[in-house]
């Protein structure tokens, strides 16, 4: 079973998995969620989430 948000490798080319879409992206393309340490979200999913929150 693949764990979302889990670190994949170390170093400057470190890839992290988006906890929403499960894409593996460089550390610079994802952001850690404040309330859930170790869970990362990519910019595309973060923008989608922000749009969804604004509609309610």
Order of alpha helices (4+ residues) and beta strands (2+ residues): beta-beta-beta-beta-alpha
